[in-house]
Amino acid sequence: MNIEQAKAECQRWLDYLQKQKEKTIAVQQIAAGRRNGSILKEEALRRLQVIDNKSSLTVYDGSKLAEAVKLLIAKV
């Protein structure tokens, strides 16, 4: 792995984290809507299903990230 590949791997990880953050915020908004009564149960379930369908099962392979971080730290 070279520096450019390491940077790209770190960016992929950051992109993955951003997607997870966005999904979490959306779920929190649905939960808040259910708590305050602005969203009915059926609508909340529908919205959750949309979120789940948009995000296929994604598992980030941290082994490449570890290699990238080691390389970048060594270069600093």
C-alpha positions in Angstrom: 0.0 0.0 0.0 1.3 3.5 -0.9 0.3 6.8 0.6 -2.3 7.6 -2.0 -4.0 4.2 -1.4 -3.8 4.8 2.3 -5.5 8.2 2.0 -8.2 6.6 -0.2 -8.8 3.9 2.3 -9.1 6.4 5.1 -11.6 8.4 3.0 -13.7 5.3 2.3 -13.8 4.8 6.1 -14.9 8.4 6.7 -17.5 8.1 4.0 -18.8 4.9 5.7 -19.0 6.7 9.0 -20.9 9.6 7.5 -23.5 7.2 6.0 -23.9 5.5 9.4 -24.3 9.0 11.1 -27.0 10.0 8.6 -28.9 6.7 9.1 -28.7 7.2 12.9 -30.1 10.8 12.7 -33.0 9.6 10.5 -33.9 6.9 12.9 -33.6 9.3 15.8 -36.0 11.7 14.1 -38.5 8.9 13.5 -38.3 7.9 17.2 -38.8 11.5 18.3 -41.8 11.8 16.0 -43.3 8.6 17.6 -42.6 10.0 21.1 -44.2 13.3 20.5 -47.1 11.8 18.5 -46.4 13.5 15.2 -45.8 10.2 13.4 -48.1 7.3 13.6 -46.8 3.8 14.2 -47.5 2.6 10.7 -45.8 5.6 9.2 -42.8 5.1 11.5 -42.5 1.5 10.4 -42.8 2.5 6.7 -40.0 5.1 7.1 -37.8 2.6 8.9 -38.3 0.1 6.1 -37.3 2.8 3.6 -34.1 3.4 5.5 -33.3 -0.3 5.8 -34.0 -0.8 2.1 -31.7 2.1 1.1 -28.8 0.8 3.2 -27.9 -2.7 2.2 -25.9 -4.7 4.6 -22.5 -3.0 4.6 -19.6 -4.2 6.7 -16.5 -2.1 6.7 -13.3 -4.1 6.5 -11.1 -2.5 9.0 -8.0 -4.6 8.2 -7.2 -2.3 5.2 -7.8 0.8 7.4 -5.3 -0.5 10.0 -2.7 -1.0 7.3 -3.4 2.5 5.9 -3.1 4.1 9.3 0.1 2.4 10.1 1.6 3.5 6.8 0.5 7.1 7.3 1.7 7.3 10.9 5.1 5.9 9.8 5.3 8.7 7.2 4.5 11.5 9.6 
